[in-house]
Amino acid sequence: MLIDSHVNLHAPQFDEDREEVIARARAAGVGLMIEISDRLATFEATHGLAMAHPEIWCTVGVHPHEARHYEDLTDDRLVELSARPRVVGIGECGLDFHYDFSPRDIQAEVFRRHVSAARLTGLPLVIHTREADAEMAAILREEQGRGPFKFLMHCYTSGMELAETAMELGGWFSVSGIASFKAAEDVRQVIRAMPADRIIVETDCPYLAPTPYRGRRNEPAYVGRVLETLAEVRGWSMEEADRRTTDAFFDLFHAVPRPDAAS
């Protein structure tokens, strides 16, 4: 069973054929998907997908691009929404200093509220970080000092120093189609250093389609190619890559019931 740990099926890119995309994922052997919340304005759509499809679970959170619209967001509100059925994570949240669509201080404050919600609920935090390595490392260290929480460095493409901090603090990492891009040797170098028991895979669809689909709209059906890339980079067989990433997924997203191994 393939697992796509990060999909954005509520995105408008899927408005014309969403159910067909989900059907193609099933046909490709994708048995579980985590539908990611990027803002509360679309959370009902995100949660609705999880409620309508037995293989889809979801998160609740606000992307750093949207943080400027959620200055009044509280950890209590995130905790409240996370109590709904089939919500299994907090996020996507974090820091994005590449685009700076939201002021950096607001990004950081909204991110800290997500950390608090993850700590209060025990659910894993799905982190987006881009060109904010030092600031992210500092927040992670400070917040872990206040109390432990599980976290995932989603679609990790940042530097080795932040990766080492996340590893030290017990973080998980997800690998995306970027790892298959010819020019992404720096990303592959970090992947080789990631802890073998804390790596999972994702598509981040509709974005970042892996080679040979690059340039197309990404779909969960392509997550098998991401797994193949991870196996190649780490020197694992496909069976080992599948086993390791599946175990790591259920260790992280512990609220998702693991199917019986015999089924």
C-alpha positions as CSV (number, residue, x, y, z in Angstrom):
1,M,0.0,0.0,0.0
2,L,1.4,3.4,-1.0
3,I,0.9,6.4,1.2
4,D,0.8,10.0,0.1
5,S,1.4,12.1,3.2
6,H,0.7,15.5,1.7
7,V,-2.0,16.2,-0.9
8,N,-4.0,19.4,-1.6
9,L,-7.0,17.9,-3.3
10,H,-9.2,20.9,-2.3
11,A,-7.1,23.1,-4.6
12,P,-8.9,24.6,-7.6
13,Q,-6.6,22.7,-10.0
14,F,-8.7,19.6,-9.2
15,D,-12.2,21.2,-9.5
16,E,-12.9,19.6,-12.9
17,D,-11.9,16.0,-12.1
18,R,-11.3,15.6,-8.3
19,E,-13.1,12.2,-8.1
20,E,-11.2,10.9,-11.1
21,V,-7.9,11.9,-9.5
22,I,-8.8,10.0,-6.4
23,A,-9.9,7.0,-8.4
24,R,-6.5,7.1,-10.3
25,A,-4.7,7.1,-6.9
26,R,-6.6,4.1,-5.8
27,A,-5.8,2.3,-9.1
28,A,-2.1,3.1,-8.6
29,G,-2.2,1.4,-5.2
30,V,-2.4,4.5,-3.0
31,G,-4.2,3.4,0.1
32,L,-3.9,6.4,2.3
33,M,-3.7,10.2,1.8
34,I,-3.4,13.1,4.1
35,E,-5.3,16.1,2.8
36,I,-3.6,19.3,4.0
37,S,-5.3,22.4,5.4
38,D,-3.6,25.6,4.3
39,R,-6.2,28.1,5.7
40,L,-9.3,27.9,7.8
41,A,-11.4,29.5,5.0
42,T,-11.1,26.2,3.0
43,F,-11.0,23.8,6.0
44,E,-14.6,22.7,5.4
45,A,-13.6,21.5,1.9
46,T,-10.5,19.8,3.3
47,H,-12.4,18.1,6.1
48,G,-15.3,17.2,3.7
49,L,-12.8,15.2,1.5
50,A,-11.7,13.3,4.5
51,M,-15.2,12.5,5.6
52,A,-16.3,11.4,2.1
53,H,-13.4,9.1,1.4
54,P,-12.2,6.3,3.7
55,E,-8.6,6.5,2.4
56,I,-8.3,10.3,3.1
57,W,-7.5,11.9,6.5
58,C,-6.8,15.6,7.0
59,T,-5.0,18.3,9.0
60,V,-6.1,21.7,10.2
61,G,-3.9,24.8,10.0
62,V,-2.8,28.0,8.2
63,H,0.1,28.2,5.7
64,P,2.6,31.0,6.4
65,H,1.5,32.7,3.2
66,E,-1.9,33.1,4.8
67,A,-0.7,34.1,8.3
68,R,-1.5,37.8,7.7
69,H,-5.2,36.9,7.5
70,Y,-5.1,35.0,10.8
71,E,-3.4,37.3,13.3
72,D,-6.2,36.5,15.8
73,L,-5.9,32.7,15.4
74,T,-5.7,31.0,18.8
75,D,-4.4,27.6,19.7
76,D,-7.8,26.9,21.3
77,R,-9.4,27.4,17.9
78,L,-7.0,24.9,16.3
79,V,-7.6,22.4,19.1
80,E,-11.3,22.8,18.7
81,L,-11.2,22.0,15.0
82,S,-8.7,19.2,15.5
83,A,-11.3,17.3,17.6
84,R,-13.4,16.7,14.5
85,P,-13.4,13.1,13.1
86,R,-10.5,12.2,10.8
87,V,-8.3,15.2,11.7
88,V,-4.9,13.7,12.4
89,G,-2.4,16.6,12.3
90,I,-1.8,20.4,12.8
91,G,-0.7,22.5,9.9
92,E,0.6,23.1,7.3
93,C,2.2,26.0,9.1
94,G,5.7,27.5,9.4
95,L,7.9,30.2,7.9
96,D,8.3,31.3,4.3
97,F,10.8,34.1,3.8
98,H,11.1,33.6,0.1
99,Y,7.8,35.2,-0.9
100,D,7.1,37.1,2.4
101,F,3.4,37.2,1.6
102,S,2.9,37.7,5.3
103,P,5.1,39.8,7.6
104,R,7.8,37.7,9.2
105,D,6.8,38.5,12.8
106,I,3.2,37.5,12.1
107,Q,4.3,34.3,10.4
108,A,6.4,33.4,13.5
109,E,3.6,34.2,16.0
110,V,1.0,32.2,14.0
111,F,3.4,29.4,13.7
112,R,4.0,29.3,17.5
113,R,0.2,29.0,18.0
114,H,0.2,25.9,15.8
115,V,3.1,24.5,17.9
116,S,1.0,25.1,21.0
117,A,-2.0,23.3,19.5
118,A,0.3,20.3,18.5
119,R,1.5,20.1,22.0
120,L,-2.0,20.3,23.5
121,T,-3.5,17.7,21.2
122,G,-0.5,15.4,20.8
123,L,-1.0,15.5,17.0
124,P,2.0,15.9,14.7
125,L,2.8,19.4,13.3
126,V,3.3,19.7,9.6
127,I,5.9,22.3,9.0
128,H,6.6,24.4,5.9
129,T,10.0,26.2,5.9
130,R,11.7,28.2,3.1
131,E,14.7,30.4,3.3
132,A,14.2,30.8,7.1
133,D,16.6,28.2,8.4
134,A,18.1,30.1,11.3
135,E,14.7,31.4,12.5
136,M,13.0,28.0,12.2
137,A,15.8,26.3,14.1
138,A,15.6,28.8,16.9
139,I,11.8,28.5,17.2
140,L,12.0,24.7,17.2
141,R,14.6,24.6,19.9
142,E,12.8,27.2,22.0
143,E,9.4,25.5,21.7
144,Q,10.8,22.0,22.3
145,G,12.2,23.4,25.5
146,R,8.8,24.4,26.6
147,G,7.4,20.9,26.1
148,P,7.8,18.2,23.5
149,F,5.7,17.9,20.3
150,K,5.9,15.7,17.2
151,F,6.8,17.5,14.0
152,L,7.3,16.8,10.3
153,M,9.6,18.9,8.0
154,H,7.4,18.7,5.0
155,C,8.9,18.6,1.4
156,Y,12.3,19.3,3.0
157,T,14.6,21.3,0.7
158,S,16.4,23.5,3.2
159,G,19.9,23.3,4.4
160,M,21.9,20.6,6.3
161,E,22.2,22.7,9.4
162,L,18.5,23.0,9.9
163,A,18.1,19.4,9.0
164,E,20.5,18.4,11.8
165,T,18.6,20.5,14.3
166,A,15.4,18.9,13.3
167,M,17.0,15.4,13.6
168,E,18.4,16.2,17.0
169,L,14.9,17.3,18.2
170,G,13.3,14.1,16.9
171,G,11.7,15.4,13.7
172,W,10.4,13.5,10.8
173,F,11.1,14.4,7.1
174,S,9.0,14.0,4.0
175,V,10.5,13.6,0.5
176,S,8.8,15.0,-2.5
177,G,9.2,14.9,-6.3
178,I,11.9,17.5,-6.0
179,A,14.3,14.7,-5.1
180,S,14.0,13.4,-8.7
181,F,14.9,16.8,-10.3
182,K,18.3,16.7,-12.1
183,A,19.5,19.9,-10.4
184,A,18.5,18.9,-6.9
185,E,21.7,17.1,-5.8
186,D,21.8,19.3,-2.7
187,V,18.4,18.0,-1.7
188,R,19.5,14.4,-2.3
189,Q,22.6,15.0,-0.1
190,V,20.4,15.9,2.8
191,I,18.1,13.0,2.2
192,R,21.0,10.6,2.5
193,A,21.6,12.0,6.0
194,M,18.0,11.8,7.2
195,P,17.2,9.2,10.0
196,A,16.1,6.0,8.2
197,D,13.2,5.5,10.6
198,R,11.8,9.1,10.2
199,I,11.4,9.5,6.4
200,I,8.0,9.5,4.6
201,V,7.0,10.4,1.1
202,E,4.5,12.9,-0.4
203,T,3.5,14.5,-3.7
204,D,2.4,17.9,-2.5
205,C,0.0,17.7,-5.4
206,P,-1.0,19.6,-7.5
207,Y,2.6,21.0,-7.3
208,L,6.1,19.5,-7.8
209,A,5.3,16.5,-10.1
210,P,8.3,14.1,-10.1
211,T,10.3,13.2,-13.1
212,P,9.1,12.0,-15.7
213,Y,5.9,13.9,-15.0
214,R,7.6,17.3,-14.3
215,G,5.7,20.2,-15.9
216,R,2.3,18.4,-15.5
217,R,-0.2,18.8,-12.7
218,N,0.9,16.5,-9.9
219,E,-1.4,13.7,-8.6
220,P,-1.3,11.3,-5.7
221,A,-1.0,8.5,-8.3
222,Y,2.6,9.6,-8.8
223,V,3.7,9.0,-5.2
224,G,5.1,5.7,-6.2
225,R,7.7,7.5,-8.4
226,V,8.7,9.5,-5.3
227,L,9.2,6.3,-3.4
228,E,11.3,4.9,-6.2
229,T,13.5,8.1,-6.1
230,L,13.9,7.7,-2.3
231,A,14.9,4.1,-2.7
232,E,17.5,5.1,-5.4
233,V,18.9,7.9,-3.3
234,R,19.2,5.8,-0.1
235,G,20.3,2.6,-1.8
236,W,17.2,0.7,-0.6
237,S,15.2,-1.8,-2.4
238,M,11.6,-0.8,-3.1
239,E,10.4,-3.3,-0.5
240,E,12.7,-1.7,2.1
241,A,11.7,1.8,1.1
242,D,8.0,0.9,1.3
243,R,8.4,-0.8,4.7
244,R,10.5,2.0,6.2
245,T,8.3,4.8,5.0
246,T,5.1,3.0,6.0
247,D,6.4,2.4,9.6
248,A,7.6,6.0,9.8
249,F,4.2,7.3,8.6
250,F,2.2,5.4,11.3
251,D,4.7,6.3,14.0
252,L,4.2,10.0,13.1
253,F,0.5,10.1,12.2
254,H,-0.5,7.8,15.1
255,A,-4.2,8.8,14.9
256,V,-4.5,7.1,11.6
257,P,-5.4,3.4,12.2
258,R,-2.9,1.0,10.7
259,P,-4.6,-1.6,8.4
260,D,-4.2,-5.2,9.6
261,A,-1.0,-6.5,8.1
262,A,-3.0,-9.6,6.9
263,S,-5.7,-7.6,5.1
